[in-house]
Amino acid sequence: MRYAQSKFDLPEKEISASFRSAYAHHTSEFAKFANIAKLQTEEQTKPIEDFLKNTPSIPYELYLKMPKIVYDGVMAFSDYRERDVFFTGALAILSGCLPGVRGVYAGQEVFPNLFTFIIAPAASGKGALNFAKMLADEYHNTVFTSSREVEAQYNQELSELKQRISSKKKGDTTTEETPIKPTFKVVFIPANTSYAKILWHLEQNDGSGIICETEADTLGNVFKQDWGSYSDMLRKSFHHERISSSRKQNNEFTEVNMPRLSIALSGTPNQVTGLIASAEDGLFSRFVFYAFKVEQVWKDVSPNANNINLTEYFKKLSHQVLDLVNFLQLYETTIELKADQWDQLNQQCESWLKDITMFTAEEAGSIVKRLGLILYRIAMIFTTLRKFENGETGNIMVCTDDDFNTALELAGIYLHHSILMFNNLPKQADTTNFKAGDSKRQFIEALPKEFTTKEATELGEQYRLSYSTVTHLLPKLVGTYFTQPKAGLYIKI
């Protein structure tokens, strides 16, 4: 479905179109994100700043193909980076507002829940995540208010029971049933809490919940505490693995089957390592990343500068999300892909995996392997929103080609951002140098149309690639990047 062109300006499309060339020319010069201000001078930090300004954005035309509730939210922003920030956060928020929606991926039942992480320097437009969070406000307020009312009724009944028991006459042996304590459900689970409390919230919510923090160090600081390190819980939740906890006190045992947790975070580059210690941290590949930087310019903050009141606008949109939740609670939904869509997913992810493991690092393969599931979950979200939009009540929904292709293109964009983060996060000891993959890519691009092994090894020295590295690399690329008409001679495809 396409919508009429918005009154807002088109984004700078050149940003997305130029990404591939920018990736090849700039990546090897980047410094690590963590503590960059302490390690380098202002002149040395310029390459990473330039690169962050040119990370791929989501094409405007892609938004025109999205479900209306997403389109309406995105088009409230005139700045293309703010649109992308809102959308990336909204993916995670909406993924936590789809009760009863499921699918099957790699033989396992899965749900649409996503983890997203928006990364940019201070004052870069990350605040759009706040409006994405507002999408679930009315849902959260409704659930929270209901929990308060049920809790108040329980406390009243318990108080009356205690009063009747204390006023019983001597010899009265009648017994009264103690009221059952109700569950206390919420939608938003605060990140600044303990492992035990997070688990309690999930148990109360039948396994579901949303964590949304606009300052990633809120979660990072919790992870540093003995009582708050629940990184393993998040990793298990991504794949809906059972989470349990047993405590000696009161023989307490808590268990959550099939957790369905959605996470939306934003933060500065230096805040990332407080949450994800290294690129080999299993939590890293579970996140959808969107990293960028903008020019620091002053914007007109007067009421006349904005066509709409964003706060009021998203309050109204949150009522639509509540309608979505109520609709889905009536009709359980299974999302399916068509056979040719599964073929596309498999072929594209296989291609990405070969490329990433060859030019970035073997360890980066986990990004692609989880990206396949993320792609499927984005398709699940779009298909479910179409169901609500069209008022369809069937239990089985098949993803349209438009929605699948949109999800596929988004996965490719987010892959670039994930590789950027992989290349700039700290690496654990005894792993491949994190610059090696980029050197290989640049080396391949620098090779002439026709070359010999000797010429290749000499060129490899300029990219700090040893003789053995080059001679082992070339045969692996025959058939995909080169042909080899005779021994020692290669021709670029």
Backbone hydrogen bonds, N-H to C=O, Kabsch-Sander energy under -0.5 kcal/mol:
donor,donor_aa,acceptor,acceptor_aa,energy
13,K,11,P,-1.3
15,I,12,E,-1.6
17,A,13,K,-2.2
18,S,14,E,-2.3
19,F,16,S,-1.3
22,A,18,S,-2.2
23,Y,19,F,-3.1
24,A,20,R,-1.8
25,H,21,S,-1.9
26,H,22,A,-2.1
27,T,23,Y,-1.6
29,E,26,H,-1.9
30,F,27,T,-1.8
33,F,424,N,-1.6
34,A,424,N,-0.5
36,I,33,F,-1.7
38,K,35,N,-0.6
39,L,35,N,-1.3
40,Q,36,I,-1.9
45,T,41,T,-1.5
46,K,42,E,-0.5
46,K,43,E,-0.8
49,E,45,T,-1.7
50,D,46,K,-2.6
51,F,47,P,-2.2
52,L,48,I,-2.4
53,K,49,E,-1.4
54,N,50,D,-0.5
54,N,51,F,-1.6
55,T,52,L,-0.8
62,L,59,P,-1.0
63,Y,59,P,-1.0
63,Y,60,Y,-0.7
64,L,60,Y,-1.1
65,K,61,E,-0.5
65,K,62,L,-1.1
66,M,63,Y,-1.4
70,V,67,P,-0.8
71,Y,67,P,-2.5
72,D,68,K,-3.2
73,G,69,I,-1.1
74,V,70,V,-2.7
75,M,71,Y,-2.5
76,A,73,G,-1.3
77,F,74,V,-1.8
83,R,79,D,-2.2
84,D,80,Y,-2.0
85,V,81,R,-2.6
86,F,82,E,-2.7
87,F,83,R,-2.8
88,T,84,D,-2.8
89,G,85,V,-2.3
90,A,86,F,-3.0
91,L,87,F,-2.2
92,A,88,T,-1.0
93,I,89,G,-2.4
94,L,90,A,-3.1
95,S,91,L,-1.6
96,G,92,A,-0.8
96,G,93,I,-1.2
97,C,94,L,-2.0
101,V,98,L,-1.3
102,R,333,T,-2.2
103,G,110,V,-2.1
104,V,335,I,-0.5
105,Y,108,Q,-2.6
108,Q,105,Y,-1.8
110,V,103,G,-2.7
115,F,286,R,-0.5
116,T,263,I,-2.7
117,F,288,V,-2.9
118,I,265,L,-2.6
119,I,117,F,-0.5
119,I,290,Y,-2.7
120,A,267,G,-1.9
124,S,121,P,-0.5
128,A,125,G,-1.4
129,L,126,K,-2.3
130,N,127,G,-1.8
131,F,127,G,-0.6
131,F,128,A,-0.6
132,A,128,A,-1.4
133,K,129,L,-2.4
134,M,130,N,-1.4
135,L,131,F,-0.6
135,L,132,A,-1.2
136,A,133,K,-1.6
137,D,134,M,-1.5
138,E,134,M,-0.5
140,H,136,A,-2.8
141,N,137,D,-3.2
142,T,138,E,-2.2
143,V,139,Y,-2.2
144,F,140,H,-3.1
145,T,141,N,-2.6
146,S,142,T,-1.9
147,S,143,V,-2.1
148,R,144,F,-2.2
149,E,145,T,-2.3
150,V,146,S,-2.4
151,E,147,S,-2.4
152,A,148,R,-2.4
153,Q,149,E,-2.2
154,Y,150,V,-2.2
155,N,151,E,-2.5
156,Q,152,A,-2.1
157,E,153,Q,-2.5
158,L,154,Y,-2.5
159,S,155,N,-2.3
160,E,156,Q,-2.4
161,L,157,E,-2.0
162,K,158,L,-2.3
163,Q,159,S,-2.0
164,R,160,E,-2.2
165,I,161,L,-2.4
166,S,162,K,-2.2
167,S,163,Q,-1.2
168,K,165,I,-1.1
172,D,169,K,-2.1
173,T,171,G,-0.7
185,K,183,T,-0.7
189,I,187,V,-0.5
189,I,210,I,-3.2
193,T,191,A,-2.3
195,Y,227,W,-2.7
198,I,194,S,-2.5
199,L,195,Y,-2.3
200,W,196,A,-2.1
201,H,197,K,-2.7
202,L,198,I,-2.3
203,E,199,L,-2.4
204,Q,200,W,-2.7
205,N,201,H,-2.2
206,D,203,E,-1.3
207,G,202,L,-3.8
208,S,205,N,-1.1
209,G,260,R,-1.2
210,I,187,V,-2.5
211,I,262,S,-2.7
212,C,210,I,-0.5
213,E,264,A,-2.0
216,A,266,S,-1.3
218,T,215,E,-2.1
219,L,215,E,-0.5
219,L,216,A,-0.7
220,G,216,A,-2.2
221,N,217,D,-2.9
222,V,218,T,-1.1
223,F,219,L,-2.0
224,K,220,G,-0.8
225,Q,222,V,-1.7
228,G,225,Q,-1.0
229,S,225,Q,-0.9
230,Y,228,G,-1.5
234,L,230,Y,-1.7
235,R,231,S,-2.3
236,K,232,D,-2.2
237,S,233,M,-2.4
238,F,234,L,-1.8
239,H,235,R,-0.7
239,H,236,K,-0.7
240,H,237,S,-1.6
241,E,236,K,-2.6
243,I,256,V,-2.4
245,S,254,T,-2.8
247,R,252,E,-3.2
251,N,248,K,-2.0
252,E,247,R,-0.8
252,E,249,Q,-1.4
254,T,245,S,-3.2
256,V,243,I,-3.3
260,R,207,G,-3.8
262,S,209,G,-2.3
263,I,114,L,-2.1
264,A,211,I,-2.6
265,L,116,T,-2.2
266,S,213,E,-1.4
267,G,118,I,-2.2
271,Q,268,T,-1.5
272,V,268,T,-0.6
272,V,269,P,-1.2
273,T,269,P,-0.5
274,G,271,Q,-0.6
275,L,271,Q,-0.6
275,L,272,V,-1.6
276,I,272,V,-3.0
277,A,275,L,-0.6
279,A,426,P,-2.4
281,D,278,S,-1.4
284,F,281,D,-1.6
285,S,281,D,-0.6
286,R,283,L,-0.9
287,F,284,F,-1.6
288,V,115,F,-2.7
289,F,287,F,-0.6
290,Y,117,F,-2.0
292,F,119,I,-2.0
293,K,52,L,-1.2
297,V,295,E,-1.0
305,A,302,S,-1.7
306,N,303,P,-1.0
310,L,308,I,-0.9
313,Y,309,N,-2.6
314,F,310,L,-2.5
315,K,311,T,-1.4
316,K,312,E,-1.9
317,L,313,Y,-1.8
318,S,314,F,-1.8
319,H,315,K,-0.8
319,H,316,K,-0.7
320,Q,316,K,-1.0
321,V,317,L,-1.6
322,L,318,S,-2.0
323,D,319,H,-2.1
324,L,320,Q,-2.2
325,V,321,V,-2.4
326,N,322,L,-2.6
327,F,323,D,-2.3
328,L,324,L,-2.5
329,Q,325,V,-1.9
330,L,326,N,-0.6
330,L,327,F,-1.1
331,Y,327,F,-0.9
333,T,100,G,-2.7
334,T,395,N,-3.1
335,I,102,R,-2.8
336,E,397,M,-2.8
342,W,338,K,-2.2
343,D,339,A,-2.0
344,Q,340,D,-2.1
345,L,341,Q,-2.6
346,N,342,W,-2.7
347,Q,343,D,-2.7
348,Q,344,Q,-2.8
349,C,345,L,-2.4
350,E,346,N,-2.1
351,S,347,Q,-2.0
352,W,348,Q,-2.6
353,L,349,C,-2.6
354,K,350,E,-2.1
355,D,351,S,-2.2
356,I,352,W,-3.0
357,T,353,L,-2.4
358,M,354,K,-1.5
359,F,355,D,-2.6
360,T,356,I,-2.4
361,A,356,I,-1.5
364,A,361,A,-1.0
365,G,362,E,-1.9
366,S,363,E,-1.0
367,I,364,A,-1.4
368,V,364,A,-0.8
369,K,365,G,-2.1
370,R,366,S,-2.0
371,L,367,I,-1.6
372,G,368,V,-1.6
373,L,369,K,-0.6
374,I,370,R,-2.2
375,L,371,L,-3.0
376,Y,372,G,-2.0
377,R,373,L,-2.4
378,I,374,I,-2.4
379,A,375,L,-2.1
380,M,376,Y,-2.1
381,I,377,R,-2.3
382,F,378,I,-2.4
383,T,379,A,-2.4
384,T,380,M,-2.3
385,L,381,I,-2.3
386,R,382,F,-2.0
387,K,383,T,-1.8
388,F,384,T,-2.0
389,E,385,L,-2.7
390,N,386,R,-2.6
391,G,387,K,-0.6
391,G,388,F,-0.8
392,E,387,K,-2.2
397,M,334,T,-2.7
397,M,395,N,-0.5
399,C,336,E,-2.6
404,F,400,T,-2.3
405,N,401,D,-2.8
406,T,402,D,-2.0
407,A,403,D,-2.3
408,L,404,F,-2.5
409,E,405,N,-2.3
410,L,406,T,-2.4
411,A,407,A,-2.2
412,G,408,L,-1.7
413,I,409,E,-1.9
414,Y,410,L,-2.8
415,L,411,A,-1.9
416,H,412,G,-1.3
417,H,413,I,-1.3
418,S,414,Y,-2.2
419,I,415,L,-2.4
420,L,416,H,-2.0
421,M,417,H,-2.0
422,F,418,S,-2.7
423,N,419,I,-2.5
424,N,420,L,-0.8
424,N,421,M,-0.6
425,L,421,M,-1.1
425,L,422,F,-0.6
431,T,428,Q,-0.6
436,A,433,N,-1.9
437,G,360,T,-0.8
439,S,435,K,-1.9
440,K,436,A,-2.2
441,R,437,G,-1.9
442,Q,438,D,-2.4
443,F,439,S,-2.5
444,I,440,K,-2.5
445,E,441,R,-2.1
446,A,442,Q,-1.8
447,L,443,F,-1.0
447,L,444,I,-0.6
451,F,490,Y,-2.3
453,T,488,G,-1.6
456,A,452,T,-2.2
457,T,453,T,-2.5
458,E,454,K,-1.9
459,L,455,E,-2.1
460,G,456,A,-2.5
461,E,457,T,-1.0
462,Q,458,E,-0.5
462,Q,459,L,-1.3
463,Y,459,L,-0.5
463,Y,460,G,-1.2
464,R,461,E,-1.4
465,L,460,G,-2.6
466,S,464,R,-0.5
470,V,466,S,-2.2
471,T,467,Y,-2.5
472,H,468,S,-1.6
473,L,469,T,-1.8
474,L,470,V,-2.4
476,K,472,H,-0.7
476,K,473,L,-0.6
477,L,473,L,-1.0
477,L,474,L,-1.1
478,V,474,L,-0.5
478,V,475,P,-0.9
479,G,482,F,-3.6
480,T,477,L,-1.3
481,Y,477,L,-3.1
482,F,477,L,-1.8
483,T,491,I,-2.6
486,K,489,L,-0.6
489,L,486,K,-2.1
490,Y,451,F,-2.8
491,I,483,T,-2.4
492,K,449,K,-2.9
493,I,481,Y,-3.1
